[in-house]
Amino acid sequence: MKAENPATGKLIKEYQEHTREEVARIIIETDSEYRQWRKTTFAHRRELLLEAAKVLRKNVEHYAKTMTLEMGKIITESRAEIEKCAWCCDYYAENAERFLADEIIATDASRSMVTYEPLGVVLAVMPWNFPFWQVIRFAAPALMAGNGGLLKHASNVPGCALALEEIFREAGYPDNIFRTLLIRAGEVENVIANPLVKAVTLTGSEPAGMQVASIAGRELKKTVLELGGSDPFIVLDDADLPACIKIAAKARMINQGQSCIAAKRFIVVESLAQEFAESQVEIISAMKMGDPLEDDTEVGPMARLDLLEELDEQVQRSIKAGAQLLCGGKRAERPGAFYLPTVLTNVTKGMPAYDEETFGPVTAVITVKDTEEAIEVANDSPFGLGGSVWTRDVAKGEAVARQIETGAMFVNGLTKSDPRLPFGGVKRSGYGRELSQFGIREFVNIKTIWIA
């Protein structure tokens, strides 16, 4: 297993993968640790998770650089990701006990209640695009709930995977309560099948989600899946266009467009469509492309060259089908996996830019005649993760938001995840929820106790 710098194509470091025997031993060790960990108090777990937040903040530059070198995220966004992880740790440290407190229910018993007890060892199969955040948003609530954690991270970010394991150890957690498995995707089935592994959470692609869900279903194990997204960014005729235009570029270009909740389909009423598209060309074409380790870089590389090639193939097929290319549409003439920020207009159903998730810096503008058609187009997708709607009429914005088939909608704001709010999707974007009180209750035994 090796880590390569997508900005240069050069090898960073090679890592020795765990053998099946080593994996089996790690699972046994994590389960053994869990059986003691589940007996600890919330106060003790709180103290350690707050310490983990301190470790993250203390080493922000080191972790951010590791992230940027391995998957190409610009350094300013990498630093922000580490701070968000620390915030998540703080949030669950302060709120987990309240979220999992016994609930007294009035029944015919003298006393009856619902309790929330840990499940055991939970496997997390995580992606490369937010290599710290995706893991912490699982690990913080899982550990606070009394579970143990196993991490199978994306193969191109092994340094991040091992750093996450070390964060918890440095914070004072037991050595084996959270472990990283350096294994390939083909070994995940054996881990899920292990009887000591009680549940699985996956963030990733549709094919990966279907495969993991199928294996877990066969083994009768709980899953939470957060999969792809093709989020609508709906611009109605009464939108505050200057404000909307500025956020639109950020919503598409964050993490070089490699985000499940990045805006991908820009659904704009026809009276504003041309001005909107031209503004995006002006903004994203002016962004500075360069070394992601430099603070003033705004556009870095994509995470891998094969991902760039897949994105370009979607763009070219869309153009062949009738989409108009306003800018970009090709690999940048420089070393590394850099793709020029791209704007497509005249995007219609049947084109990859309309039908598929485009995981990179491609803005697809879809023109509609009115609000009703905007809602129809927004829902005309196999995905349902997040989205936003832009209008000066907040009541109308809320009404539209309620009609969009997604796990989250934002009115006049950037779609984002927040520890205080549940995060997840519907349709082919997956099921289950992360974050908030809903996330921490995904991997617990919701148990009835009835006393005569």
C-alpha positions as CSV (number, residue, x, y, z in Angstrom):
1,M,0.0,0.0,0.0
2,K,1.4,3.4,-0.9
3,A,0.6,7.1,-0.7
4,E,1.3,9.3,-3.7
5,N,1.1,13.1,-3.9
6,P,-1.6,13.9,-6.5
7,A,0.0,17.3,-7.0
8,T,3.2,15.8,-8.3
9,G,2.6,12.2,-8.9
10,K,5.5,11.3,-6.7
11,L,5.6,8.6,-4.0
12,I,5.3,9.8,-0.4
13,K,5.7,6.5,1.4
14,E,4.9,2.8,1.1
15,Y,3.1,1.0,3.9
16,Q,3.0,-2.7,4.9
17,E,-0.5,-4.1,4.7
18,H,-1.9,-6.1,7.6
19,T,-2.2,-9.8,6.9
20,R,-5.4,-11.7,7.6
21,E,-3.9,-13.2,10.7
22,E,-2.9,-9.7,12.0
23,V,-6.4,-8.4,11.2
24,A,-8.0,-11.3,13.1
25,R,-5.8,-10.5,16.1
26,I,-6.6,-6.8,16.0
27,I,-10.3,-7.6,16.0
28,I,-9.9,-9.8,19.0
29,E,-7.9,-7.2,20.8
30,T,-10.4,-4.5,20.0
31,D,-13.3,-6.6,21.2
32,S,-11.5,-7.5,24.4
33,E,-10.8,-3.8,25.1
34,Y,-14.5,-2.9,24.3
35,R,-15.7,-5.2,27.0
36,Q,-13.9,-3.1,29.6
37,W,-14.5,0.2,27.8
38,R,-18.3,-0.2,27.9
39,K,-18.1,-0.3,31.7
40,T,-16.5,3.2,31.9
41,T,-18.5,6.2,32.9
42,F,-19.6,9.0,30.6
43,A,-17.5,11.4,32.6
44,H,-14.3,9.3,31.9
45,R,-15.1,9.1,28.2
46,R,-15.9,12.8,28.1
47,E,-12.5,13.6,29.6
48,L,-10.7,11.6,26.9
49,L,-12.7,12.9,24.0
50,L,-12.0,16.5,25.1
51,E,-8.3,15.6,25.2
52,A,-8.6,14.2,21.7
53,A,-9.9,17.6,20.6
54,K,-6.8,19.2,22.2
55,V,-4.5,16.8,20.3
56,L,-6.2,17.7,17.0
57,R,-5.8,21.4,17.6
58,K,-2.2,21.1,18.9
59,N,-1.1,19.2,15.8
60,V,-3.3,21.0,13.2
61,E,-0.4,21.8,10.9
62,H,1.0,18.3,10.9
63,Y,-2.4,16.6,10.3
64,A,-3.4,19.2,7.7
65,K,-0.1,18.7,5.8
66,T,-0.5,14.9,5.9
67,M,-4.0,15.3,4.4
68,T,-2.9,17.7,1.7
69,L,0.1,15.6,0.6
70,E,-2.0,12.4,0.4
71,M,-5.2,13.5,-1.3
72,G,-4.5,17.1,-2.6
73,K,-6.9,19.2,-0.5
74,I,-5.7,22.8,-0.4
75,I,-4.0,23.5,3.0
76,T,-6.5,26.1,4.1
77,E,-9.3,23.6,3.8
78,S,-7.2,20.9,5.5
79,R,-6.7,23.1,8.5
80,A,-10.4,23.9,8.6
81,E,-11.2,20.1,8.5
82,I,-9.0,19.5,11.5
83,E,-10.7,22.2,13.5
84,K,-14.1,20.8,12.5
85,C,-13.0,17.4,13.9
86,A,-12.0,19.0,17.2
87,W,-15.4,20.7,17.3
88,C,-17.2,17.4,16.8
89,C,-15.2,15.9,19.6
90,D,-16.1,18.8,21.9
91,Y,-19.8,18.4,20.9
92,Y,-20.1,14.8,21.7
93,A,-18.0,15.1,24.8
94,E,-20.5,17.6,26.1
95,N,-23.8,16.0,24.9
96,A,-23.4,12.2,24.6
97,E,-24.6,11.5,28.1
98,R,-27.7,13.5,27.6
99,F,-28.4,11.9,24.2
100,L,-28.1,8.4,25.7
101,A,-29.8,9.0,29.0
102,D,-32.5,6.5,30.0
103,E,-36.0,7.5,29.0
104,I,-38.8,6.7,31.4
105,I,-42.0,5.6,29.6
106,A,-45.4,5.4,31.3
107,T,-46.9,1.9,30.8
108,D,-48.7,-0.7,32.9
109,A,-45.4,-1.5,34.7
110,S,-44.4,0.0,38.0
111,R,-41.4,1.3,36.0
112,S,-40.5,1.0,32.4
113,M,-37.7,2.6,30.4
114,V,-35.7,2.7,27.2
115,T,-32.0,2.4,27.6
116,Y,-29.2,2.9,25.0
117,E,-26.4,0.4,25.3
118,P,-23.3,-0.1,23.1
119,L,-23.3,-2.7,20.4
120,G,-19.7,-3.7,20.4
121,V,-17.0,-3.3,17.7
122,V,-18.1,-1.2,14.8
123,L,-16.3,-1.2,11.5
124,A,-16.0,2.1,9.6
125,V,-15.2,2.0,5.8
126,M,-14.2,5.5,5.0
127,P,-13.3,7.5,1.9
128,W,-10.4,9.8,1.0
129,N,-12.1,13.1,0.3
130,F,-12.5,14.2,3.9
131,P,-10.0,11.8,5.5
132,F,-10.1,13.1,9.0
133,W,-13.7,14.5,9.2
134,Q,-15.5,11.4,7.9
135,V,-13.7,9.2,10.5
136,I,-14.1,11.6,13.5
137,R,-17.8,12.1,12.9
138,F,-18.2,8.3,13.3
139,A,-15.6,7.7,16.0
140,A,-16.5,10.5,18.4
141,P,-20.1,9.3,19.0
142,A,-19.3,5.6,18.7
143,L,-16.6,5.8,21.4
144,M,-18.7,8.0,23.6
145,A,-21.5,5.4,23.3
146,G,-19.1,2.8,24.7
147,N,-18.4,1.0,21.4
148,G,-15.0,0.0,20.0
149,G,-13.9,1.1,16.5
150,L,-12.1,-0.4,13.5
151,L,-11.1,1.8,10.6
152,K,-10.7,0.6,7.1
153,H,-9.6,3.8,5.3
154,A,-9.2,4.5,1.6
155,S,-6.0,3.0,0.3
156,N,-4.6,6.3,-0.9
157,V,-4.6,7.9,2.6
158,P,-2.8,5.4,4.8
159,G,-0.9,8.2,6.6
160,C,-4.1,9.8,7.6
161,A,-5.5,6.4,8.8
162,L,-2.6,5.8,11.1
163,A,-2.6,9.4,12.4
164,L,-6.3,8.9,13.4
165,E,-5.3,5.8,15.5
166,E,-2.5,7.8,17.1
167,I,-4.8,10.7,18.0
168,F,-6.9,8.6,20.3
169,R,-3.8,6.9,21.9
170,E,-2.2,10.3,22.5
171,A,-5.4,11.5,24.1
172,G,-5.2,8.6,26.6
173,Y,-7.6,6.1,25.2
174,P,-6.8,2.4,25.6
175,D,-4.5,1.2,22.9
176,N,-6.9,-1.1,21.3
177,I,-10.3,0.6,21.5
178,F,-9.8,2.3,18.1
179,R,-7.6,0.5,15.5
180,T,-6.7,1.1,11.9
181,L,-6.7,-1.8,9.5
182,L,-4.3,-1.4,6.5
183,I,-6.2,-3.6,4.1
184,R,-7.5,-3.6,0.6
185,A,-11.2,-3.4,-0.3
186,G,-11.3,-7.1,-1.0
187,E,-10.5,-7.9,2.6
188,V,-13.5,-6.0,4.0
189,E,-15.8,-9.0,3.6
190,N,-13.8,-11.1,6.0
191,V,-13.9,-8.3,8.6
192,I,-17.6,-7.9,8.3
193,A,-18.1,-11.6,8.6
194,N,-16.1,-11.8,11.8
195,P,-18.6,-12.5,14.6
196,L,-16.9,-10.0,16.9
197,V,-17.7,-7.1,14.5
198,K,-21.3,-6.0,15.2
199,A,-22.0,-3.3,12.7
200,V,-20.7,-1.4,9.8
201,T,-20.8,2.2,8.6
202,L,-19.6,3.3,5.2
203,T,-19.2,6.5,3.4
204,G,-18.3,6.1,-0.2
205,S,-19.6,5.2,-3.7
206,E,-22.8,3.5,-4.6
207,P,-21.1,0.3,-5.7
208,A,-19.1,0.1,-2.4
209,G,-22.3,0.8,-0.4
210,M,-24.2,-2.0,-2.2
211,Q,-21.4,-4.4,-1.7
212,V,-21.0,-3.7,2.0
213,A,-24.7,-3.7,2.6
214,S,-25.1,-7.0,0.8
215,I,-22.4,-8.6,2.9
216,A,-23.7,-7.1,6.2
217,G,-27.2,-8.2,5.3
218,R,-26.1,-11.7,4.8
219,E,-24.4,-11.5,8.2
220,L,-27.5,-9.7,9.8
221,K,-25.5,-6.7,10.9
222,K,-26.6,-3.1,11.2
223,T,-25.3,-0.7,8.5
224,V,-25.3,3.0,8.0
225,L,-24.5,4.2,4.4
226,E,-23.7,7.7,3.3
227,L,-23.2,7.4,-0.5
228,G,-23.1,9.7,-3.5
229,G,-24.9,12.9,-4.1
230,S,-25.8,15.2,-7.0
231,D,-27.1,18.1,-4.9
232,P,-29.4,20.7,-6.5
233,F,-28.6,24.3,-6.1
234,I,-31.9,26.0,-7.0
235,V,-31.9,29.6,-8.1
236,L,-35.4,31.1,-8.2
237,D,-36.4,34.3,-10.1
238,D,-36.4,36.4,-6.9
239,A,-33.0,35.2,-5.6
240,D,-30.4,37.7,-4.3
241,L,-28.2,37.0,-7.3
242,P,-25.0,38.7,-6.2
243,A,-25.0,36.7,-2.9
244,C,-26.1,33.6,-4.6
245,I,-23.4,33.8,-7.3
246,K,-20.6,34.1,-4.7
247,I,-21.7,31.1,-2.7
248,A,-22.4,29.0,-5.8
249,A,-18.7,29.0,-6.8
250,K,-17.7,28.0,-3.3
251,A,-20.4,25.4,-3.1
252,R,-19.1,23.7,-6.3
253,M,-15.3,24.2,-5.8
254,I,-14.9,23.1,-2.2
255,N,-12.4,20.3,-2.0
256,Q,-11.9,20.6,-5.8
257,G,-15.5,19.6,-6.2
258,Q,-14.9,16.3,-4.5
259,S,-17.6,16.4,-1.9
260,C,-20.8,14.4,-1.7
261,I,-22.7,17.5,-0.7
262,A,-21.0,19.9,-3.1
263,A,-23.5,21.6,-5.3
264,K,-23.5,19.8,-8.6
265,R,-26.7,20.6,-10.5
266,F,-27.3,24.3,-10.7
267,I,-31.0,24.6,-11.5
268,V,-31.6,28.2,-12.5
269,V,-34.8,30.0,-13.8
270,E,-34.3,31.1,-17.4
271,S,-34.4,34.8,-16.6
272,L,-31.2,34.5,-14.6
273,A,-29.5,31.5,-16.2
274,Q,-27.2,33.4,-18.6
275,E,-26.0,35.9,-16.0
276,F,-25.5,33.1,-13.5
277,A,-23.5,30.9,-15.8
278,E,-21.3,33.9,-17.0
279,S,-20.6,34.8,-13.4
280,Q,-19.4,31.3,-12.6
281,V,-17.1,31.3,-15.5
282,E,-15.6,34.7,-14.3
283,I,-15.2,33.6,-10.7
284,I,-13.8,30.1,-11.1
285,S,-11.6,30.9,-14.0
286,A,-9.9,33.6,-11.8
287,M,-9.2,31.1,-9.0
288,K,-5.5,30.4,-8.5
289,M,-4.4,26.9,-9.4
290,G,-1.2,25.7,-7.8
291,D,0.6,23.9,-5.0
292,P,-2.0,22.8,-2.5
293,L,0.5,23.4,0.4
294,E,0.6,27.2,-0.5
295,D,-1.9,29.3,1.5
296,D,-3.0,31.3,-1.5
297,T,-3.8,28.3,-3.7
298,E,-7.6,28.1,-4.4
299,V,-7.6,25.1,-6.8
300,G,-5.5,22.1,-6.1
301,P,-5.3,18.7,-7.8
302,M,-7.9,16.0,-7.8
303,A,-7.1,13.1,-5.5
304,R,-6.1,10.6,-8.2
305,L,-5.4,10.6,-11.9
306,D,-8.0,7.9,-12.6
307,L,-10.7,10.0,-10.9
308,L,-9.7,12.9,-13.2
309,E,-10.0,10.7,-16.2
310,E,-13.4,9.5,-15.2
311,L,-14.6,13.1,-14.7
312,D,-13.2,14.2,-18.0
313,E,-15.0,11.3,-19.7
314,Q,-18.3,12.5,-18.2
315,V,-17.7,16.0,-19.4
316,Q,-16.8,14.9,-22.9
317,R,-19.9,12.7,-23.2
318,S,-22.1,15.6,-22.0
319,I,-20.6,17.9,-24.6
320,K,-21.1,15.3,-27.3
321,A,-24.8,15.0,-26.2
322,G,-25.3,18.8,-26.6
323,A,-24.0,20.6,-23.5
324,Q,-22.1,23.8,-24.2
325,L,-18.6,24.2,-22.7
326,L,-18.0,27.7,-21.4
327,C,-14.6,27.1,-19.8
328,G,-12.3,24.4,-18.7
329,G,-13.2,20.9,-19.9
330,K,-9.8,19.4,-19.8
331,R,-6.8,18.4,-17.7
332,A,-4.5,21.3,-16.9
333,E,-1.1,21.5,-18.7
334,R,1.0,20.8,-15.6
335,P,2.2,17.9,-13.6
336,G,-0.3,16.2,-11.2
337,A,-4.0,15.4,-11.3
338,F,-5.2,19.0,-12.0
339,Y,-8.4,19.5,-13.9
340,L,-9.4,23.0,-15.1
341,P,-12.6,24.4,-13.4
342,T,-15.4,23.8,-15.8
343,V,-18.8,25.3,-16.6
344,L,-21.4,23.5,-18.8
345,T,-24.7,25.0,-19.9
346,N,-27.5,23.6,-22.0
347,V,-27.4,20.6,-19.7
348,T,-30.4,18.3,-20.1
349,K,-31.6,14.9,-19.1
350,G,-29.7,12.1,-20.6
351,M,-26.3,13.7,-20.2
352,P,-23.8,12.5,-17.5
353,A,-23.7,16.1,-16.1
354,Y,-27.5,15.8,-15.4
355,D,-27.9,12.2,-14.6
356,E,-24.7,11.2,-12.8
357,E,-22.6,12.5,-9.9
358,T,-19.7,14.5,-11.2
359,F,-17.0,14.3,-8.5
360,G,-14.8,17.2,-9.4
361,P,-14.8,20.9,-10.4
362,V,-17.6,20.8,-13.0
363,T,-20.5,23.2,-12.8
364,A,-23.6,22.0,-14.7
365,V,-26.2,24.7,-15.3
366,I,-29.7,23.4,-16.0
367,T,-32.3,26.0,-17.1
368,V,-35.9,25.8,-16.0
369,K,-38.9,28.1,-16.6
370,D,-40.3,28.4,-13.1
371,T,-40.3,27.1,-9.5
372,E,-42.5,24.1,-10.3
373,E,-40.1,22.9,-12.9
374,A,-37.1,23.6,-10.6
375,I,-38.7,21.2,-8.0
376,E,-39.4,18.6,-10.7
377,V,-35.8,18.7,-12.0
378,A,-34.3,18.7,-8.5
379,N,-36.2,15.5,-7.7
380,D,-35.3,14.0,-11.1
381,S,-32.2,12.3,-9.7
382,P,-31.4,8.9,-8.2
383,F,-29.6,10.7,-5.4
384,G,-31.0,12.5,-2.4
385,L,-28.3,13.8,0.0
386,G,-28.5,17.6,0.3
387,G,-29.3,20.8,-1.6
388,S,-30.1,24.4,-1.4
389,V,-32.7,26.9,-2.7
390,W,-32.2,30.6,-3.2
391,T,-35.0,33.2,-3.0
392,R,-35.7,36.5,-1.2
393,D,-39.0,35.0,0.0
394,V,-38.0,32.8,3.0
395,A,-41.4,31.3,3.3
396,K,-41.3,30.2,-0.3
397,G,-37.8,28.9,0.2
398,E,-39.0,26.7,3.1
399,A,-42.0,25.5,1.1
400,V,-39.7,24.5,-1.8
401,A,-37.2,22.9,0.7
402,R,-39.9,20.7,2.1
403,Q,-40.7,19.3,-1.4
404,I,-37.1,18.3,-2.3
405,E,-36.3,14.6,-1.8
406,T,-33.1,14.9,0.2
407,G,-31.8,14.4,3.7
408,A,-31.1,18.1,4.1
409,M,-32.0,21.4,2.4
410,F,-30.6,24.8,3.0
411,V,-32.4,28.0,2.2
412,N,-30.1,30.8,1.1
413,G,-27.1,29.0,2.5
414,L,-24.2,26.7,1.7
415,T,-25.1,23.0,2.1
416,K,-22.8,21.7,4.9
417,S,-22.6,19.2,7.7
418,D,-22.8,20.3,11.3
419,P,-22.4,18.1,14.5
420,R,-25.6,19.6,15.8
421,L,-27.8,18.4,12.9
422,P,-28.4,14.9,11.5
423,F,-26.6,14.1,8.3
424,G,-27.5,11.5,5.7
425,G,-29.5,10.8,2.6
426,V,-32.4,9.1,0.9
427,K,-32.8,7.2,-2.4
428,R,-29.4,6.1,-3.7
429,S,-27.6,8.4,-1.3
430,G,-27.9,5.8,1.4
431,Y,-29.7,5.5,4.7
432,G,-29.2,6.1,8.4
433,R,-27.9,9.2,9.9
434,E,-24.7,10.6,11.3
435,L,-24.1,13.5,13.7
436,S,-26.5,15.0,16.3
437,Q,-28.5,12.8,18.7
438,F,-29.6,10.7,15.8
439,G,-26.1,9.7,14.8
440,I,-25.0,8.5,18.2
441,R,-28.2,6.3,18.5
442,E,-27.4,4.4,15.2
443,F,-24.9,2.1,16.9
444,V,-26.5,1.3,20.2
445,N,-29.0,-1.3,21.4
446,I,-32.2,0.6,22.0
447,K,-33.4,-1.6,24.8
448,T,-36.7,-1.8,26.7
449,I,-36.6,-2.6,30.4
450,W,-40.0,-3.3,32.0
451,I,-40.3,-3.7,35.8
452,A,-43.5,-5.2,37.4
